[in-house]
Amino acid sequence: MAKDRSQREDYAGPLKRLLVGILVLVLAVIFLVWRIDSPRVERFRAQVVDAVVPNMQWAMAPVTGAINLVRDFQSYQRLSEQNRELRSELRQMRAWKEAALQLEQENARLLDLNNVRLDPQLTYVTGVVLADSGSPFRQSVLLNVGARDGIQDGWAAMDGIGLVGRISGTGLDTARVILLTDAASAVPATLQPSGQSALVSGDNTAAPLLNFVENPELVRPGDRVVTSGDGKVFPPGLLIGQVAQDRAGRLRVRLSADYERLEFLRVLRHQGSTPITDPGALIAPVPEDMIPLPRPDGFLEGATPAETPEEADNG
């Protein structure tokens, strides 16, 4: 056995060296052939490539598949990143859209406030609604204007369309507005076009009651309800809403003010109506030179005494 192993080792060594030499020689020949710059050698190289490369496509298939897989994965990564960026931009656009809608609504309310035509003698202070009471038993809001701005209790507060309530309690920088829907609210009103007087009384619902109507038969749903000015609390002619009728047949007022979106309120400065105490001031004074002087017979100068019946008969 030892002799056989030694014989194999004796043949293996020279055989390995021979194969390595042949391989080195073949590689050297291929290198030289590939480096020779000659038209004949170039045609030979082209023929070798045409003969070998098509038959080696099966060997390149795994490499080509791996390269395509890597490219597809890179493309998927790029698409995923683009998708995340687009989603982020979409969220930003939605936020901008919401902000734009809020600004548009705020602008519309401010335009409504500016376009409302009131008595030119009435001035106003516009305030921002800070908070809502949020209580079912007390309907009120808080404004960011107060005694420092000259706000007084009892003044009317309006949004861009109709009456909202009255000032009930003022601080230095804040004021509370009792809404028309509050149970403690009662506003004298006039129904148009019938001209009847009524009282708009809140009952903590969205549509206050219409009480003490003089002649309910003349009232129709849709009639305008405005302040009458009675009691010298509110100036007359402020729009409150329209007449409506509930299921029980009671008359109510569908308020014109948008109570769900109270953001800005206009507080009207109203000092009450000035009563007329001097009726003589309505008549122009008579000049002194035009005043007739009395005569000795008791008549005024320029006046003719009335004829007696006897004088009339003699005449």
C-alpha positions as CSV (number, residue, x, y, z in Angstrom):
1,M,0.0,0.0,0.0
2,A,2.9,2.3,0.8
3,K,4.4,1.6,-2.6
4,D,1.2,2.4,-4.4
5,R,0.8,5.8,-2.6
6,S,4.4,6.7,-3.4
7,Q,3.9,5.9,-7.1
8,R,0.7,8.0,-7.2
9,E,2.5,10.9,-5.6
10,D,5.4,10.5,-8.1
11,Y,2.9,10.8,-11.1
12,A,0.7,13.5,-9.5
13,G,3.4,16.1,-9.1
14,P,4.7,16.2,-12.7
15,L,1.1,15.9,-14.0
16,K,0.0,19.0,-12.0
17,R,3.0,21.0,-13.2
18,L,2.2,20.0,-16.8
19,L,-1.4,21.0,-16.6
20,V,-0.4,24.4,-15.0
21,G,2.1,25.0,-17.7
22,I,-0.5,24.2,-20.5
23,L,-3.0,26.5,-18.8
24,V,-0.5,29.3,-18.6
25,L,0.5,28.8,-22.2
26,V,-3.2,28.9,-23.3
27,L,-3.9,32.0,-21.4
28,A,-0.8,33.6,-22.8
29,V,-1.9,32.7,-26.3
30,I,-5.4,34.1,-25.7
31,F,-3.9,37.3,-24.2
32,L,-1.6,37.7,-27.2
33,V,-4.4,37.0,-29.7
34,W,-6.7,39.5,-27.9
35,R,-4.0,42.2,-27.8
36,I,-2.7,41.9,-31.4
37,D,-4.0,44.8,-33.5
38,S,-4.5,43.2,-36.9
39,P,-7.5,42.9,-39.3
40,R,-7.1,39.2,-39.6
41,V,-6.8,38.7,-35.9
42,E,-9.8,41.0,-35.4
43,R,-11.9,38.8,-37.7
44,F,-10.8,35.8,-35.9
45,R,-11.8,37.3,-32.6
46,A,-15.2,38.2,-34.0
47,Q,-15.7,34.6,-35.2
48,V,-14.7,33.3,-31.8
49,V,-17.2,35.7,-30.0
50,D,-20.0,34.8,-32.4
51,A,-19.4,31.1,-31.8
52,V,-19.0,31.2,-28.0
53,V,-21.2,34.0,-26.7
54,P,-24.7,32.8,-28.0
55,N,-24.0,29.4,-26.5
56,M,-23.1,31.0,-23.1
57,Q,-26.4,32.9,-22.7
58,W,-27.7,30.2,-20.4
59,A,-24.8,30.8,-18.1
60,M,-25.5,34.6,-18.1
61,A,-29.2,34.1,-17.3
62,P,-28.8,34.0,-13.5
63,V,-26.5,37.1,-13.6
64,T,-29.0,39.0,-15.8
65,G,-31.9,37.9,-13.5
66,A,-30.0,39.1,-10.4
67,I,-29.2,42.4,-12.1
68,N,-32.8,42.9,-13.1
69,L,-34.0,42.0,-9.6
70,V,-31.6,44.6,-8.0
71,R,-32.8,47.2,-10.5
72,D,-36.5,46.4,-9.7
73,F,-35.8,46.6,-6.0
74,Q,-34.1,50.0,-6.4
75,S,-37.1,51.2,-8.5
76,Y,-39.5,50.0,-5.8
77,Q,-37.5,51.9,-3.2
78,R,-37.7,55.1,-5.3
79,L,-41.5,54.6,-5.8
80,S,-42.0,54.0,-2.1
81,E,-40.1,57.2,-1.3
82,Q,-42.1,59.2,-3.8
83,N,-45.3,57.7,-2.4
84,R,-44.3,58.9,1.1
85,E,-43.5,62.3,-0.2
86,L,-46.8,62.6,-2.0
87,R,-48.7,61.5,1.0
88,S,-46.9,64.1,3.1
89,E,-47.6,66.8,0.5
90,L,-51.3,65.6,0.4
91,R,-51.6,66.0,4.2
92,Q,-50.1,69.5,4.0
93,M,-52.5,70.4,1.2
94,R,-55.4,69.2,3.3
95,A,-54.2,71.3,6.2
96,W,-53.8,74.3,3.8
97,K,-57.2,73.6,2.3
98,E,-58.8,73.6,5.8
99,A,-57.0,76.8,6.7
100,A,-58.1,78.4,3.4
101,L,-61.8,77.4,4.1
102,Q,-61.6,78.9,7.6
103,L,-60.1,82.1,6.3
104,E,-62.7,82.2,3.6
105,Q,-65.5,81.8,6.1
106,E,-63.9,84.3,8.4
107,N,-63.6,86.8,5.6
108,A,-67.3,86.2,4.6
109,R,-68.4,86.9,8.2
110,L,-66.3,90.1,8.3
111,L,-67.7,91.2,5.0
112,D,-71.2,90.5,6.3
113,L,-70.4,92.7,9.3
114,N,-69.2,95.5,7.1
115,N,-72.2,95.2,4.7
116,V,-74.9,95.3,7.4
117,R,-76.7,98.7,7.2
118,L,-77.7,100.1,10.6
119,D,-78.8,103.5,11.8
120,P,-75.9,105.8,11.0
121,Q,-76.2,107.3,14.5
122,L,-75.3,103.8,16.0
123,T,-71.7,103.1,16.5
124,Y,-70.3,99.7,17.4
125,V,-67.4,97.7,18.7
126,T,-66.5,94.4,17.1
127,G,-65.3,91.6,19.4
128,V,-64.0,88.1,19.0
129,V,-65.9,85.2,20.7
130,L,-63.5,83.7,23.3
131,A,-65.6,80.9,24.8
132,D,-69.0,79.4,25.0
133,S,-70.7,78.5,28.2
134,G,-71.5,75.1,26.8
135,S,-74.3,74.6,29.4
136,P,-77.9,73.6,28.5
137,F,-79.2,75.9,31.2
138,R,-77.3,79.0,30.3
139,Q,-76.8,80.2,26.8
140,S,-74.0,82.8,26.7
141,V,-70.7,83.6,25.1
142,L,-67.7,85.6,26.2
143,L,-66.2,88.5,24.1
144,N,-62.7,90.0,24.3
145,V,-64.0,93.5,24.7
146,G,-65.1,95.1,28.0
147,A,-65.3,98.2,30.1
148,R,-62.0,99.4,28.8
149,D,-63.6,99.6,25.3
150,G,-66.7,101.4,26.7
151,I,-69.0,98.3,26.7
152,Q,-72.1,98.7,29.0
153,D,-74.7,96.2,30.2
154,G,-77.8,95.9,28.0
155,W,-76.2,96.8,24.7
156,A,-77.2,94.7,21.7
157,A,-74.8,92.2,20.1
158,M,-75.1,91.1,16.5
159,D,-73.3,88.9,14.0
160,G,-73.2,89.7,10.3
161,I,-76.9,89.2,9.8
162,G,-79.1,89.3,12.9
163,L,-79.4,90.0,16.6
164,V,-77.6,87.5,18.9
165,G,-78.2,88.8,22.4
166,R,-77.4,91.5,24.9
167,I,-74.5,92.3,27.1
168,S,-75.0,91.0,30.6
169,G,-71.9,91.6,32.8
170,T,-68.7,93.3,31.8
171,G,-65.1,93.1,33.0
172,L,-62.2,95.2,32.2
173,D,-61.3,93.3,29.1
174,T,-64.2,90.9,28.6
175,A,-67.9,90.9,28.4
176,R,-70.6,88.2,28.5
177,V,-73.4,88.1,26.0
178,I,-76.7,86.4,27.0
179,L,-78.0,84.8,23.8
180,L,-81.6,85.1,22.7
181,T,-82.0,81.4,23.2
182,D,-81.4,81.7,27.0
183,A,-84.4,81.3,29.3
184,A,-83.6,84.7,30.9
185,S,-83.8,86.5,27.6
186,A,-86.9,88.5,26.6
187,V,-86.9,91.0,23.7
188,P,-89.8,93.2,22.6
189,A,-90.3,92.7,18.9
190,T,-92.4,93.8,16.0
191,L,-93.8,91.5,13.4
192,Q,-93.7,92.6,9.7
193,P,-95.7,93.2,7.6
194,S,-98.6,93.1,10.1
195,G,-96.9,95.5,12.5
196,Q,-98.0,93.6,15.6
197,S,-96.1,93.6,18.9
198,A,-94.8,90.5,20.5
199,L,-92.2,89.2,23.0
200,V,-89.3,86.9,21.9
201,S,-88.7,84.7,24.9
202,G,-85.8,82.2,25.1
203,D,-86.4,78.7,26.4
204,N,-82.9,77.1,25.9
205,T,-83.8,75.9,22.4
206,A,-82.6,76.9,19.0
207,A,-85.9,78.7,18.2
208,P,-87.2,81.1,21.0
209,L,-90.9,81.4,21.7
210,L,-93.0,84.2,20.3
211,N,-95.4,85.3,23.1
212,F,-98.0,87.9,23.7
213,V,-98.9,88.3,20.0
214,E,-101.9,90.7,19.7
215,N,-103.6,88.9,16.9
216,P,-102.1,85.5,16.0
217,E,-104.5,85.0,13.1
218,L,-102.6,87.7,11.2
219,V,-99.2,86.1,11.6
220,R,-97.9,83.8,8.9
221,P,-94.7,81.7,9.0
222,G,-92.0,83.6,7.3
223,D,-92.9,87.0,8.6
224,R,-90.0,89.1,9.6
225,V,-89.3,89.7,13.3
226,V,-87.4,92.9,14.3
227,T,-86.8,94.7,17.5
228,S,-89.5,97.2,18.4
229,G,-87.3,99.5,20.6
230,D,-89.8,99.2,23.5
231,G,-88.2,99.5,26.9
232,K,-85.3,101.5,25.5
233,V,-83.1,98.5,25.7
234,F,-82.5,97.7,22.0
235,P,-82.6,100.2,19.1
236,P,-85.6,99.5,16.8
237,G,-85.4,97.7,13.5
238,L,-82.7,95.1,14.3
239,L,-83.4,91.9,12.5
240,I,-84.1,88.9,14.8
241,G,-85.4,86.3,12.4
242,Q,-88.5,84.8,10.9
243,V,-91.8,83.5,12.3
244,A,-92.0,79.7,12.4
245,Q,-94.5,77.2,13.9
246,D,-93.6,74.1,15.8
247,R,-95.4,70.8,15.8
248,A,-97.5,71.8,18.8
249,G,-98.8,74.9,16.9
250,R,-96.8,77.4,19.0
251,L,-95.2,80.4,17.3
252,R,-91.5,80.5,17.4
253,V,-88.7,82.5,15.8
254,R,-86.2,81.0,13.4
255,L,-83.2,83.1,14.3
256,S,-81.2,84.8,11.4
257,A,-77.9,84.7,13.3
258,D,-75.7,81.7,12.8
259,Y,-75.4,80.4,16.4
260,E,-73.2,77.5,15.3
261,R,-70.4,79.7,14.0
262,L,-70.2,82.7,16.3
263,E,-66.7,84.1,15.9
264,F,-67.2,87.8,15.6
265,L,-69.9,89.9,17.3
266,R,-70.8,93.6,16.8
267,V,-71.7,95.3,20.0
268,L,-74.0,98.4,19.3
269,R,-73.5,101.5,21.3
270,H,-77.0,102.5,22.2
271,Q,-77.7,105.2,24.8
272,G,-81.5,104.9,24.5
273,S,-83.9,107.3,22.9
274,T,-83.9,110.9,23.9
275,P,-87.5,111.9,25.0
276,I,-89.0,115.2,23.8
277,T,-89.6,117.4,26.9
278,D,-89.9,120.8,25.3
279,P,-92.5,120.9,22.5
280,G,-91.9,124.6,22.0
281,A,-88.6,123.8,20.5
282,L,-90.4,122.3,17.6
283,I,-92.0,125.7,16.6
284,A,-89.9,128.5,15.2
285,P,-89.8,131.5,17.6
286,V,-91.8,134.6,16.5
287,P,-89.8,137.8,16.0
288,E,-90.5,140.6,18.6
289,D,-91.4,143.2,16.0
290,M,-94.2,140.8,14.8
291,I,-95.9,140.4,18.2
292,P,-99.1,142.6,18.3
293,L,-99.5,145.0,21.2
294,P,-102.8,145.2,23.3
295,R,-105.1,148.3,22.8
296,P,-107.1,150.1,25.5
297,D,-110.3,148.4,24.5
298,G,-108.8,145.0,25.2
299,F,-108.2,144.0,21.6
300,L,-104.8,143.5,19.9
301,E,-103.5,146.0,17.3
302,G,-104.7,145.0,13.9
303,A,-107.6,143.0,15.2
304,T,-111.2,143.8,14.4
305,P,-113.8,143.3,17.2
306,A,-116.4,140.7,16.4
307,E,-119.8,142.1,15.5
308,T,-122.7,141.7,17.9
309,P,-126.0,140.2,16.6
310,E,-127.7,143.6,16.7
311,E,-125.0,145.2,14.6
312,A,-125.3,142.3,12.2
313,D,-129.0,142.8,11.8
314,N,-128.7,146.6,11.3
315,G,-126.1,146.0,8.7
